Amino acid sequence: MAENPAGARCFRSAAPHYLSGRQPYAARLMQRVVNLVGLGHDARVLDLGCGPGMLAGAFAPQAREVVAMDPEPAMLRIAEQTFTAPNITYRQGSSEDLPGDLGHFRLVTMGRSFHWMDRVETLRRLDRMLTPGGAVALFDARGAKEPSGAWPERYAELVRSYRGRDDEHPRTRSPEWLQHELLLLDSAFSSVDAVSVFEPREVTAAVLIDRALSRSSSAPGRLGSAAEQLARDIEALVAAASPDGRLREIVVSTALIGRRPGEVET
């Protein structure tokens, strides 16, 4: 998932916590994307920066073949063990290795990985790899904004207090950072659609601990022995917020879809 050396080291220790900690993408969102891009069972899909394989696993039943690609071997091992569909091929590599010998695809998916890449160059390379009518889909899932003082805000503040030197977030939050949709609009994939699905879910302390440890800025490899204290503090936060240890959150799953203007069906 991460394409710089520091990020790769962080995600190596974050990998075991990713599937259980991160908010999963809504199944309804997957189907909306399939319908919108016209993905058929004869199509090939590239999941670029696949991490532990959530998108590869979701799209495998909808496609002839999914190529799942990530630079971090620890992520790929988890993906291979978790999503075992026979039509998924796992490859170690990054956007810098494109196009290579991967061939052509109807759909390229990226889940929480595009910001690690040279985004302009990646879109340029993908233009040569997508078949006519093909699409790029950028996925994300996160908690909806809650009232001030609600548990998600207190949780985020707690995790931030443990965060070490963070090379990535200052860059993506700087005034110069361009949002993904602006780069898509200035690329070959300038016909852009956004799809969102809202779902209520329950989380426990164990999930929230894994969520914190799955992030590059608070991965075990970065926190060291402080990771154990962070886990205890999260358990205390959950116990104070909910007598039964279960918290409700609204998860927003989104897909930003870019297609070539002359190839979009109306």
C-alpha positions in Angstrom: 0.0 0.0 0.0 2.7 2.5 1.0 5.1 3.4 -1.8 7.8 5.3 0.2 10.3 3.4 2.4 9.1 4.9 5.7 5.5 4.1 4.9 6.4 0.6 3.9 8.1 -0.1 7.2 5.0 1.3 9.1 2.6 -0.8 7.1 4.6 -3.9 7.7 3.8 -3.7 11.4 0.3 -2.4 10.8 -0.7 -5.2 8.4 -2.0 -7.7 11.1 -4.4 -5.0 12.4 -5.8 -3.7 9.1 -8.6 -6.1 8.3 -10.1 -6.1 11.8 -9.5 -2.4 12.5 -10.4 -0.5 9.4 -14.0 0.3 8.4 -15.0 -2.2 5.7 -16.4 -0.9 2.4 -20.1 -1.4 2.1 -21.2 -4.3 -0.1 -23.9 -2.0 -1.7 -21.1 0.4 -2.8 -19.4 -2.4 -4.6 -22.5 -3.2 -6.5 -23.2 0.4 -7.3 -19.7 0.7 -8.9 -20.2 -2.6 -10.8 -23.4 -1.2 -12.3 -22.0 2.3 -13.0 -18.9 1.1 -14.9 -20.6 -1.8 -16.6 -18.3 -4.4 -15.1 -19.0 -7.8 -16.7 -17.9 -11.3 -15.8 -15.4 -11.3 -18.7 -13.6 -8.2 -17.3 -10.2 -7.9 -15.7 -9.7 -5.8 -12.6 -6.4 -4.3 -11.2 -6.5 -3.6 -7.4 -3.5 -1.3 -7.1 -2.1 -0.9 -3.6 -4.4 -3.8 -2.5 -3.2 -3.9 1.1 -4.8 -7.0 2.7 -7.1 -7.5 -0.3 -10.5 -6.1 0.7 -11.3 -4.8 -2.8 -9.8 -7.7 -4.6 -12.0 -10.1 -2.6 -15.1 -7.9 -3.2 -14.7 -7.7 -7.0 -13.5 -11.3 -7.6 -17.1 -12.6 -8.0 -17.9 -9.9 -10.5 -14.9 -10.3 -12.8 -13.0 -12.9 -14.9 -9.7 -12.0 -13.2 -8.4 -9.7 -10.4 -4.8 -8.8 -10.2 -4.0 -7.6 -6.6 -0.8 -5.6 -6.4 1.0 -4.2 -3.3 4.7 -3.3 -2.5 4.4 -4.7 1.1 4.9 -8.5 1.4 3.2 -8.6 4.8 0.0 -7.1 3.3 0.1 -9.6 0.4 0.5 -12.6 2.7 -2.6 -11.6 4.7 -4.5 -11.0 1.4 -3.5 -14.4 0.0 -4.6 -16.1 3.3 -7.9 -14.3 3.5 -9.2 -13.9 0.0 -8.5 -17.2 -1.8 -10.7 -16.9 -4.9 -9.0 -18.8 -7.7 -9.4 -15.8 -10.1 -7.2 -13.5 -7.9 -3.6 -13.2 -8.8 -1.3 -11.5 -6.2 1.7 -9.5 -7.3 4.3 -7.6 -5.4 4.9 -4.2 -6.9 3.7 -0.6 -6.9 2.5 2.1 -9.2 6.1 2.7 -10.2 6.2 -0.7 -11.8 3.3 0.0 -14.2 2.5 -1.0 -16.8 4.9 -3.9 -16.7 3.5 -7.1 -18.1 0.1 -6.8 -16.5 -1.9 -6.3 -19.6 -5.2 -4.3 -19.9 -8.1 -3.9 -17.5 -11.7 -2.7 -17.5 -11.4 -1.3 -13.9 -8.6 -0.2 -11.7 -9.4 0.1 -8.0 -7.4 1.8 -5.2 -8.5 1.8 -1.6 -6.8 4.3 0.7 -3.6 4.0 -1.4 -3.7 6.7 -4.1 -2.3 9.4 -1.8 0.9 7.4 -1.3 1.6 7.5 -5.1 2.8 10.0 -7.6 -0.8 10.5 -8.6 -0.3 12.4 -11.8 2.1 9.8 -13.2 0.0 6.9 -12.0 -3.1 8.2 -13.9 -1.0 8.8 -17.0 0.3 5.2 -16.9 -3.2 3.8 -16.2 -4.5 5.6 -19.3 -2.4 3.1 -21.3 -3.7 0.1 -19.4 -7.5 0.6 -19.4 -9.6 -0.8 -22.2 -12.1 1.5 -23.9 -14.9 2.3 -21.5 -12.6 1.5 -18.5 -12.6 3.3 -15.2 -10.5 4.2 -12.2 -12.2 3.9 -8.8 -10.8 5.4 -5.6 -12.4 4.0 -2.4 -12.5 5.1 1.1 -14.5 4.3 4.3 -14.5 6.5 7.4 -16.8 7.5 10.3 -19.3 10.2 9.6 -18.9 13.5 11.4 -20.3 13.3 14.9 -21.3 16.1 17.4 -18.5 17.7 19.2 -17.4 15.7 22.2 -18.8 12.4 21.0 -16.7 9.3 21.4 -15.2 9.4 17.8 -13.7 12.8 18.5 -12.2 11.7 21.9 -10.9 8.6 20.3 -9.2 10.6 17.5 -7.6 13.0 20.0 -6.3 10.0 22.0 -4.7 8.4 19.0 -3.2 11.7 17.8 -1.6 12.2 21.2 0.4 9.0 20.6 1.3 9.7 17.0 5.0 10.0 16.3 6.6 11.8 13.5 4.1 11.6 10.7 5.6 12.1 7.2 2.3 11.7 5.3 -0.5 13.6 7.0 1.2 17.0 7.0 1.6 16.7 3.2 -2.0 15.6 2.5 -3.4 18.3 4.9 -1.3 21.1 3.6 -2.9 24.0 1.6 -1.0 22.9 -1.5 -2.4 19.4 -1.5 -4.9 18.8 -4.4 -7.9 16.6 -3.7 -8.1 13.4 -5.8 -11.1 14.7 -7.7 -9.2 17.7 -9.0 -6.4 15.5 -10.3 -8.9 13.2 -12.0 -10.6 16.2 -13.6 -7.2 17.2 -15.0 -6.4 13.7 -16.3 -7.6 11.4 -19.1 -10.3 10.3 -16.6 -12.1 13.6 -16.4 -15.6 12.4 -16.3 -16.0 12.0 -12.5 -18.7 10.5 -10.4 -18.9 10.1 -6.6 -21.0 7.4 -4.9 -21.5 7.2 -1.1 -23.2 4.7 1.1 -24.0 5.3 4.8 -24.3 2.4 7.3 -24.6 2.2 11.1 -22.1 -0.3 12.7 -21.0 -1.4 16.1 -17.4 -1.3 17.3 -15.6 -2.6 20.4 -12.4 -1.7 22.1 -10.6 -4.5 20.3 -11.7 -3.1 16.9 -10.6 0.4 17.8 -7.2 -0.8 19.1 -6.6 -2.5 15.8 -7.8 0.6 13.9 -5.2 2.8 15.7 -2.4 0.2 15.1 -3.4 -0.1 11.4 -2.5 3.5 10.7 1.0 4.5 9.4 1.3 7.2 12.0 0.4 5.0 15.0 1.6 1.5 13.8 3.3 -0.7 16.3 6.6 -0.3 14.5 6.4 3.4 15.1 5.0 3.4 18.6 7.2 0.7 20.1 6.3 -0.1 23.7 3.9 2.8 23.8 1.5 0.7 21.7 0.5 -1.3 24.8 -0.4 1.9 26.8 -2.4 3.2 23.9 -4.4 -0.1 23.9 -5.1 0.3 27.6 -6.2 3.9 27.1 -8.6 2.9 24.3 -10.1 0.2 26.5 -10.7 2.8 29.2 -12.2 5.3 26.8 -14.7 2.6 25.5 -15.6 1.5 29.0 -16.4 5.1 30.0 -18.5 5.7 26.9 -20.5 2.4 26.9 -21.4 0.1 29.8 -21.6 -2.9 27.5 -18.4 -2.1 25.6 -20.1 -1.5 22.3 -20.1 1.8 20.5 -22.2 2.9 17.5 -20.7 4.7 14.5 -22.0 5.7 11.1 -19.6 4.6 8.4 -19.5 6.4 5.0 -18.1 4.3 2.2 -17.3 6.3 -0.9 -16.1 5.6 -4.4 -14.7 8.4 -6.7 -14.9 7.1 -10.2 -13.1 8.6 -13.2 -13.7 7.7 -16.8 -12.7 9.0 -20.2 -15.3 11.6 -21.3 -16.0 10.2 -24.7 -16.6 6.7 -23.3 -19.2 7.4 -20.6 -22.6 5.9 -21.3 -25.5 8.1 -20.4 
